[in-house]
Amino acid sequence: MTTGGNIEAETAQIDLDELRRRFDTEARTRSLSGWEAKLVLLVAIALSVFHFYTSGFGLLLAIKQRAVHLALVLFMVYMLYPISGKARKDAVPWYDFLLGGVAAYVVLYHVIYFNDIVMRAGLPTTMDITVGFLGILLLLEATRRVSNPILPGIAIFFLFYCYFGRHFPAMFAHRGFSILRIINHMYMGTEGVFGIPLGVSSTFVFMFILFGSFLEQTGMGRFIIDLSMALAGGSTGGPAKVAVMSSGLMGSISGSSVANVCTTGMFTIPLMKSVGYKPYFAGAVEAVASTGGQIMPPVMGAAAFIMAEFLGVPYIHVAVAAIVPALLYYFAVLVQVHLEATRLGLKGLPRERLPKVIPLLKKKGHLLIPIASIIYFLLSGYTPLKAAYYGILATLIVSFLNKETRVTLPKLMDALDSGARGALGVACACGTVGIIVGTATLTGLGLRIASAIITLSGGILIISLLLTMVACILLGAGLPTTANFIVTSTMAAPALLQLGVAPMAAYMFVLYFGIAADLSPPVALAAYAGAGIAGDDPMKTGGAAIRLALAGFIVPYIYVFNPMLVLVGFEPIPFIVSIGTALLGVFLLGMSSIGFYKTKMPMWLRAISLAGALGLLIPGIVTDTIGLSVLLLVHFFQTSKYRKEASVAEVV
């Protein structure tokens, strides 16, 4: 067990940069110096300032906004990401300067020759096709460098599908399109690379990443951890609850499961180990809490903004609809860490080691104002873009209320730089996924896949949901969350919609399981990052993470069958009843998962508890009655067993 005296020593031994390089592909950048570093910094600042300015004073025309965004992103990628892991990381080779420059030009081609392209729409010139070919090629290579080969490989497969459509099985066959038609469709308009995904990346997503970077410069991360410590650190198993609270809040802002594990986990995992949690369990708690941040309002992961665009609703509708599912997810995790702590007899941290709430709020409570302002502007009908813009301004202003939180000029530069760097992976993924979306619009593939899913499932909704879940998790094994969501929502969600699932529930279902891939072996990057910090077996940590996130795997099915949980068909009384039974169901699910309530539960009772939990989660009077009966049975049985064990212990 780690003791309080050596938590800092253990933390110091963890190489954060190495962990990020191992589990977060976006962290595998060059370490530049001299004029090359200054050039990258200048471009990063230009990218951030461009977005901040256009958010406040008006966006460019859609394709121009997206082109400037992608051009600067691609140039930065070629400057920062080497061609392979074996290449030099202390300098930019000549060919990457060439590739970066060409990439920027072929993307800015849309800005430079905008009027000419508009005038000859549908009649591309040889130059247009050449530029389009180079643009697609350089985008795919940039995406490979910043993430992995899987997403570009999938995009290439879809390009082949566009061309060789007549050679595919009858269910997916089409007449095929010429190379000229494919390039024109994918690159010269807003159906492919420059489509909705890149549009969201070049507006909402970038600004919220930048907002998170500014918050980080104020010391918001440390404040969230300290506040969580003050509120929950002294309770039973307190450090794990601190991890759940702080990582959930930070994950919402960062939008990256792995990055969040590597930051908050550096503090929370050693702290959990210090009070007696097993290392693998500590790593799993951090991974599950960090992953759930992407579904936690008000600032969710990038995929949530794209969901709003696909649904054609304001982002605030998505954020509000996500509240109940997110609370159920985190309530389930809190229940399990509490029961695990009770099972092991773990206590909280001594009060003298905890910060005090009131002094902490007096000192740094003003850092909550930017988040409150975001919520206010979203609820007041402002676009997410304007809300993020004003949120950044609020961050800058309130930071000066305390010397420790002040955003000085160096911190301002760091915020602009880290904001731009943080957007590179998302931007490349969105551009590349645009090819997949473009394939769907060009060939009608989405409808074909929907028909295939319905045929395979026999039109049975639960089987269609299972097939969609498997597709999301498999794709998530190699795709970033945002790309995974776009692909699965384009290909699988139409099947759910055809089967009568409410659109909000269908897209939320896809979002949840796209995120769940970060916890699901064999890839499970968030869980493996947690294992790296905890110093335990990755597969064991991944297994524990799956168990802790069990509610995250079950709840999406529930709101498909009971869409009121995502505020579809809202009625006050049934809504309150649904939340109440869902909370009880999640509590019973936690008992079944940990195998403990007051005392150890026998396996047969755990199985019954799981069935009862499902009964409470599935809407209906009969199922609720069965679930409540099981809950009462478990309570009375375990209470009686606990008293008997206590009596025996007293006699002994």
Secondary structure, DSSP 4 states (H G I P E B T S, - for coil): ---GGGHHHHHHHS-HHHHHHHH-GGG------HHHHHHHHHHHHHHHHHHHHHHHH-PPPHHHHHHHHHHHHHHHHHHHS-SSTTS-SSS--HHHHHHHHHHHHHHHHHHHTHHHHHHTTT---HHHHHHHHHHHHHHHHHHHHHS-SHHHHHHHHHHHHHHSGGGS-TTT------HHHHHHHHHSSTTTTTSHHHHHIIIIIHHHHHHHHHHHHTTHHHHHHHHHHHHHTTSTTHHHHHHHHHHHHHHHHH--HHHHHHHHHHHHHHHHHHTT--HHHHHHHHHHHHHHGGG-SSS--HHHHHHHHHHTS-HHHHHHHTHHHHHHHHHHHHHHHHHHHHHHT-----GGGSPPHHHHHHHHGGGHHHHHHHHHHHHTT--HHHHHHHHHHHHHHHHTTSGGG---HHHHHHHHHHHHHHHHHHHHHHHHHHHHHHHHHHH-HHHHHHHHHHHHHTT-HHHHHHHHHHHHHHHHTTS-HHHHHHHHHHHTHHHHHHTT--HHHHHHHHHHHHHHTTTSTTT-HHHHHHHHHHTS-HHHHHHHHHHHTHHHHHHHHHHHH-GGGGTTT--HHHHHHHHHHHHHHHHHHHHHHHTBSSSBPPHHHHHHHHHHHHHHHS-SHHHHHHHHHHHHHHHHHHHHHHHHHHHHHHH-
